[in-house]
Amino acid sequence: MIRIPRKRWVALLAIIAAATGVSAWYFAPAGTKDDSAVIARVKKGDFHVVVTSAGELRAKKFVQIQGPLNMQQAEIWQTKISSLVPEGTVVKEGDVVAELDRSGIAAKLAEISLALQKAEAQLTQAQLDSTLNLATAREDMKTMELSLEEKRIAKEQAAYESPSIKRQAEIDYEKATRALAQAKTNYVTKTQQAIAKMAEVGSDVQRQRNKLTIVQDVLANFTIKAPGSGMVIYVKEWNGKKKGVGSQINAWDPTVATLPDLGEMESLSYVNEIDVRKIAAGQKVTVSLDSDPTKKLAGTVTAVANVGEQRPNADSKVFEVKILLAQADTTLRPGMTTSNAIETNTVKNALYVPLEAVAVDGTTPFVYKRDGTRVTKQQVETGLANENEIVIAKGLERDDRVLLTAPADHDKLELKTLPGIKPQPPQPGPADTPSTAKPVPVKPPAPPNAAPATARATKS
């Protein structure tokens, strides 16, 4: 065996290392000095455009548990809930669900009772006054009748007296006759006045009695009972909070809770004004529960609001979307939060890549395609896009590899155009944003030092 000196071994190893480095540099793929670039393959299959929104389960049909419905008639505009059974309590028809605060209506009851007593006293006073006045009028007429009789006798006796005495007797008789006639007319008028006064005071008494009856009926309904059997579910106020002990109920909305029909459930969701234009009634939905994400339930969009609204803690207007669940589930309860994936469109046998793979030069979309050991800047024609991926109509084939970040020498690469499609020059103005219309502008390329998006791609 030949023994090689130590110095020669060191020289030999140095030569081998140098040769290896030269070979690696020579065979390195052109234009791909940044080996950390993330690569994704072009996929083929059914491409789904999905709008995801949060929702809350509720029963499509329910019975309202309400307080007194005639609070307006009793002039009780609002009151507080003093006690309420816990949410989720199963009750039977006639069971007590809630009690309302009676302090306000008790004061109203005392006020009306006092007004009724006053009206009844006025009625009694009117009756006494009418009786006394009419009795006095009758007595006056009787006195006038006697006086008329005296005047008649005096007139007859003056027939043989001097003409002046005879004329005086006739005048006195005529005055007495006219006074009696006027007294009788006044008596009829006083009778009518008494009747009108009695009617006025009597109507006030009846009005106060009616008020008292209404308030008593309302007070009796301050103990709220279940109109049927079921599970008690609290209702929400205008600010989104659920009603509970201490909450106000008013004469226009006396609902305290509901008894839902758990056999038919729907998810009530709110979609932003950008995505709502993609949603229409009849679209299929996959509903998952936040409490059990593994459970997937089928649903269908049944209604989309035409007018947006400003919800609490929302920066922009949202539109109400109702999603009906296809089947009932015994584990579902009103108030559960859901994640709703609404399928707005589907492309069969489509080619698609991650959104990060497509960049825009002016209005021309392109990708950085890796072909063997080289990278080319390939023009593409895009289609529909969802939250993560975009359809490629032309320019790529299945299993082609594209970069998710721009290579270090991306500014030196020339654009490889599609046959028959002329690239558009860059236009001044803000960058286009992704859209679902054809063609779809996409996000600009990421900088060379951007972090790898490994969450949505696989390495080559």
C-alpha positions in Angstrom: 0.0 0.0 0.0 1.3 3.4 -1.0 1.4 5.9 1.8 0.5 9.4 0.7 2.0 12.2 2.7 -0.4 14.4 4.8 0.3 17.5 2.8 -0.7 15.8 -0.5 -4.0 14.6 1.1 -4.8 18.2 2.0 -4.0 19.4 -1.5 -6.1 16.6 -3.1 -9.1 17.5 -1.0 -8.8 21.2 -1.9 -8.8 20.3 -5.6 -11.9 18.1 -5.3 -13.8 20.8 -3.4 -12.9 23.4 -6.0 -14.1 21.1 -8.8 -17.4 20.4 -7.0 -18.0 24.2 -6.5 -17.3 24.9 -10.2 -19.7 22.1 -11.3 -22.5 23.4 -9.0 -22.1 26.9 -10.3 -22.1 25.7 -13.9 -25.2 23.5 -13.6 -27.2 25.8 -11.4 -30.6 26.8 -13.1 -30.3 30.1 -15.0 -32.2 33.0 -13.5 -32.9 31.1 -10.2 -30.1 32.3 -7.9 -32.7 32.6 -5.1 -33.2 28.9 -4.2 -35.6 29.8 -1.4 -38.3 30.7 -3.9 -41.6 28.8 -3.2 -42.9 26.8 -6.1 -46.5 25.7 -6.7 -47.8 23.3 -9.3 -50.8 24.0 -11.6 -53.8 22.0 -10.4 -56.7 20.8 -12.5 -60.2 20.1 -11.2 -63.5 21.7 -10.2 -62.8 25.3 -9.2 -65.2 26.7 -6.6 -65.8 30.4 -5.9 -66.8 30.6 -2.3 -67.9 33.5 -0.1 -67.4 32.8 3.6 -69.4 34.6 6.3 -70.2 34.2 9.9 -73.8 33.5 11.0 -76.0 32.7 13.9 -78.5 29.9 14.1 -82.2 30.6 14.7 -85.5 28.8 14.2 -87.3 29.7 11.0 -90.6 29.5 12.9 -91.2 30.5 16.5 -93.8 31.7 18.9 -93.3 35.0 20.6 -93.6 35.2 24.4 -95.0 38.7 24.9 -96.0 41.0 27.7 -99.4 42.9 27.7 -100.4 43.9 24.2 -102.6 46.8 25.4 -100.0 48.8 27.2 -100.6 51.8 24.9 -104.2 52.0 26.0 -103.2 52.0 29.6 -100.6 54.7 28.8 -97.8 52.4 30.1 -95.0 53.1 27.5 -92.3 50.9 29.0 -91.3 48.8 31.9 -88.5 46.6 33.1 -88.2 42.8 33.3 -87.9 42.0 37.0 -87.5 38.2 36.7 -86.9 35.8 33.7 -86.3 32.1 33.5 -82.8 31.1 32.3 -82.4 30.8 28.6 -82.8 27.2 27.4 -85.4 26.4 30.0 -88.0 23.9 28.6 -91.5 25.1 29.6 -95.0 23.9 29.2 -98.0 25.9 28.2 -99.1 28.1 31.1 -95.8 28.1 32.9 -94.6 31.4 34.3 -91.7 32.7 32.1 -91.2 36.3 33.3 -92.4 39.0 35.7 -92.5 42.7 34.9 -91.8 45.5 37.3 -95.1 46.7 38.8 -94.0 50.0 40.3 -94.9 52.2 37.4 -98.3 50.6 36.7 -99.1 50.7 40.5 -98.7 54.4 40.5 -100.9 54.6 37.3 -103.5 52.5 39.0 -103.6 54.7 42.1 -103.9 57.8 39.8 -106.8 56.4 37.9 -108.6 55.2 41.0 -108.3 58.7 42.5 -109.6 60.3 39.2 -112.5 57.8 39.3 -113.4 58.8 42.9 -113.4 62.4 41.9 -115.6 61.8 38.8 -118.1 59.8 40.9 -118.2 62.6 43.5 -118.9 65.1 40.7 -121.6 62.9 39.4 -123.2 62.8 42.9 -122.9 66.6 43.2 -124.5 67.1 39.8 -127.4 64.8 40.7 -128.0 66.7 44.0 -127.8 70.1 42.2 -130.2 69.0 39.5 -132.7 67.6 42.0 -132.6 70.8 44.1 -132.9 73.2 41.1 -135.8 71.3 39.5 -137.6 71.1 42.9 -137.2 74.8 43.4 -138.5 75.5 39.9 -141.6 73.3 40.5 -142.3 75.1 43.8 -142.0 78.5 42.0 -144.5 77.4 39.3 -147.0 76.3 42.0 -146.7 79.6 43.7 -147.2 81.4 40.4 -150.3 79.3 39.7 -151.8 80.4 43.0 -150.9 84.0 42.3 -152.6 83.7 38.9 -155.7 82.5 40.6 -155.7 85.5 42.9 -155.3 87.8 40.0 -158.2 86.2 38.2 -160.5 86.7 41.2 -159.4 90.3 41.6 -160.2 90.8 37.9 -163.7 89.5 38.2 -164.4 91.6 41.3 -163.2 94.7 39.5 -165.9 94.4 36.9 -168.1 96.8 38.8 -165.3 99.2 39.8 -164.1 102.3 38.0 -162.4 101.8 34.6 -159.0 102.5 36.0 -159.3 99.9 38.8 -160.7 97.5 36.3 -157.8 98.0 33.9 -155.2 97.6 36.7 -156.8 94.2 37.6 -156.6 93.1 33.9 -152.9 94.1 33.8 -152.0 92.2 36.9 -153.8 89.1 35.6 -151.9 89.3 32.3 -148.6 89.6 34.1 -149.3 86.6 36.3 -150.3 84.5 33.2 -147.1 85.4 31.4 -144.9 84.8 34.4 -146.3 81.3 34.8 -145.8 80.5 31.1 -142.2 81.7 31.3 -141.6 79.6 34.5 -142.9 76.5 32.7 -140.5 77.2 29.7 -137.6 77.7 32.1 -138.4 74.4 33.8 -138.1 72.5 30.6 -134.7 74.2 29.9 -133.4 73.5 33.4 -134.5 69.9 32.9 -132.5 69.6 29.7 -129.5 71.3 31.3 -129.6 68.8 34.2 -129.7 65.9 31.7 -126.7 67.3 29.8 -124.7 67.9 33.0 -125.5 64.4 34.2 -124.4 63.0 30.8 -121.1 65.0 30.9 -120.2 63.9 34.4 -121.4 60.4 33.8 -119.3 60.0 30.7 -116.2 61.1 32.7 -117.0 58.5 35.3 -117.4 55.8 32.6 -114.1 56.9 31.0 -112.3 56.6 34.3 -113.9 53.2 34.9 -112.7 52.0 31.5 -109.2 53.2 32.2 -109.2 51.4 35.5 -110.4 48.2 33.8 -107.7 48.4 31.2 -104.9 49.0 33.7 -106.2 46.2 35.9 -106.1 43.8 32.8 -102.6 45.0 32.0 -101.5 44.5 35.5 -102.8 41.0 35.5 -100.7 40.3 32.4 -97.5 41.5 34.1 -97.0 37.8 35.0 -96.0 36.5 31.6 -96.9 32.8 30.9 -95.8 30.5 28.1 -98.3 30.4 25.2 -97.1 26.9 24.4 -94.5 24.2 25.1 -90.9 24.6 24.0 -87.5 25.9 24.9 -87.2 29.6 26.0 -84.8 31.6 23.8 -84.1 35.2 24.6 -84.7 37.9 21.9 -82.2 40.6 21.0 -82.5 44.3 21.4 -81.7 47.0 18.8 -78.1 47.0 19.9 -77.6 43.2 19.4 -77.7 42.4 23.2 -80.1 39.8 24.5 -82.9 40.9 26.7 -82.6 39.8 30.3 -83.5 40.8 33.8 -83.4 44.6 33.9 -84.0 45.1 30.2 -86.8 47.4 29.0 -89.8 46.3 27.1 -92.0 48.9 25.5 -95.6 49.2 24.3 -94.5 48.9 20.6 -92.4 45.7 21.1 -93.5 43.8 24.2 -91.7 40.6 23.2 -89.7 39.0 26.0 -88.5 35.7 24.6 -89.5 33.1 21.9 -90.4 29.5 21.7 -88.6 28.3 18.5 -89.5 25.3 16.4 -86.3 23.4 16.3 -87.4 21.2 13.4 -86.5 23.9 10.9 -83.4 26.0 11.4 -81.7 28.7 9.5 -78.5 30.7 9.7 -78.8 34.4 9.7 -75.6 36.0 8.2 -74.4 39.4 7.2 -72.3 39.8 4.0 -70.3 42.9 3.1 -71.4 45.0 0.2 -68.4 43.8 -2.0 -69.4 40.1 -1.8 -73.2 40.4 -1.7 -73.4 40.9 -5.5 -72.1 37.4 -6.0 -74.9 35.9 -3.8 -78.3 34.9 -5.0 -81.2 32.8 -3.7 -80.9 29.1 -4.4 -77.1 28.8 -4.1 -75.7 25.9 -2.1 -74.0 26.5 1.2 -71.8 24.4 3.5 -72.5 25.3 7.1 -70.1 24.4 9.9 -70.5 25.0 13.6 -67.9 26.9 15.5 -68.5 24.5 18.4 -67.9 21.5 16.2 -66.0 22.4 13.0 -65.9 18.8 11.9 -69.7 18.7 11.4 -70.7 20.0 8.0 -74.4 20.7 7.2 -75.9 21.4 3.8 -77.9 24.6 3.3 -79.4 26.8 0.7 -79.6 30.6 0.4 -83.3 31.6 0.7 -83.2 35.4 0.8 -80.8 38.2 0.2 -81.6 41.7 1.5 -82.0 44.4 -1.1 -81.0 47.2 1.3 -77.8 47.3 3.4 -77.7 48.2 7.1 -75.1 49.4 9.5 -74.5 46.8 12.2 -72.7 47.4 15.5 -68.9 47.1 15.3 -69.1 47.1 11.5 -67.1 49.6 9.5 -69.2 49.3 6.3 -72.7 48.4 5.5 -73.7 44.7 5.4 -76.6 42.8 3.8 -78.7 40.2 5.6 -78.5 36.7 4.1 -80.8 33.9 5.2 -79.5 30.3 4.8 -82.0 27.4 5.4 -80.5 24.1 6.6 -81.5 21.1 4.6 -82.0 18.8 7.5 -82.9 19.1 11.2 -80.2 18.1 13.8 -81.0 17.5 17.4 -77.7 19.1 18.5 -78.5 22.4 16.9 -79.6 25.2 19.2 -80.6 28.8 18.4 -77.8 31.3 19.0 -75.0 28.9 17.9 -72.4 30.6 15.7 -71.7 29.2 12.3 -69.3 29.6 9.4 -71.1 29.6 6.1 -69.3 28.8 2.9 -71.6 30.0 0.1 -70.7 28.5 -3.3 -71.3 31.3 -5.8 -69.8 29.7 -8.9 -68.1 26.5 -10.1 -65.8 25.9 -13.1 -65.5 22.3 -14.2 -62.1 20.9 -15.0 -60.3 24.2 -14.6 -56.6 24.9 -14.3 -55.8 27.1 -11.3 -52.9 28.4 -9.2 -52.5 30.3 -6.0 -53.2 34.1 -6.2 -49.6 34.8 -5.2 -48.4 33.2 -8.4 -50.0 35.7 -10.7 -48.7 39.2 -11.1 -49.8 42.1 -13.4 -47.6 44.2 -15.7 -49.9 47.1 -16.5 -53.0 45.2 -17.4 -51.3 42.0 -18.6 -51.3 39.1 -16.1 -48.3 36.8 -16.1 -46.5 34.2 -14.0 -42.9 33.1 -13.4 -42.9 29.7 -14.8 -40.1 27.3 -14.0 -39.3 25.0 -16.9 -36.6 22.5 -16.0 -33.6 24.6 -15.1 -34.9 27.9 -16.3 -37.5 30.5 -15.3 -39.6 32.3 -17.9 -42.0 35.2 -17.5 -45.1 33.7 -19.1 -48.2 35.7 -20.0 -51.5 34.1 -18.9 -55.2 34.6 -19.4 -57.0 34.5 -16.1 -60.6 33.6 -15.1 -62.6 33.4 -11.9 -60.9 33.9 -8.6 -61.7 33.0 -5.0 -60.0 33.9 -1.7 -56.9 31.8 -2.4 -56.7 30.8 -6.0 -57.4 31.9 -9.6 -58.3 30.1 -12.8 -55.8 30.1 -15.7 -57.6 29.9 -19.0 -54.5 30.1 -21.2 -50.8 30.0 -20.8 -50.2 27.0 -18.5 -50.7 23.3 -18.4 -51.4 20.9 -15.7 -48.5 20.2 -13.3 -46.6 23.2 -14.6 -44.5 24.8 -11.9 -44.8 28.5 -11.0 -43.0 30.7 -8.5 -44.9 32.4 -5.7 -42.3 35.1 -5.4 -40.4 37.0 -8.1 -36.9 35.8 -8.8 -33.9 38.0 -8.0 -33.4 38.8 -11.7 -37.1 39.3 -12.6 -36.4 42.7 -14.2 -34.1 41.0 -16.8 -36.7 38.5 -18.0 -38.7 39.1 -21.1 -42.4 38.5 -21.3 -43.4 35.4 -23.2 -46.7 36.3 -24.8 -49.6 34.1 -25.7 -50.3 33.5 -29.4 -52.9 36.0 -30.8 -53.0 38.1 -27.6 -51.1 41.3 -27.6 -49.9 42.5 -24.1 -51.2 45.8 -23.1 -48.7 48.5 -22.1 -48.7 49.7 -18.5 -51.3 52.4 -17.8 -50.7 55.2 -15.3 -52.9 55.1 -12.2 -53.5 52.9 -9.2 -52.9 49.1 -9.4 -56.0 47.0 -10.3 -57.5 44.8 -7.6 -58.7 41.2 -7.9 -62.2 40.7 -9.3 -64.3 37.8 -10.4 -65.1 39.3 -13.8 -63.2 38.1 -16.9 -60.3 38.9 -17.3 -59.4 39.1 -13.6 -56.6 41.5 -12.6 -54.6 40.0 -9.7 -52.2 41.2 -7.0 -48.8 42.6 -8.0 -45.7 40.3 -7.6 -44.2 40.0 -4.2 -40.7 41.5 -3.6 -37.8 39.2 -3.9 -37.3 39.0 -0.1 -40.9 38.3 0.7 -41.6 35.5 3.2 -42.5 32.2 1.5 -46.2 31.5 1.4 -45.9 27.9 2.3 -49.5 27.7 3.7 -51.0 27.4 0.2 -48.2 25.8 -1.9 -45.9 22.9 -2.0 -42.2 22.9 -2.7 -40.8 21.5 -5.9 
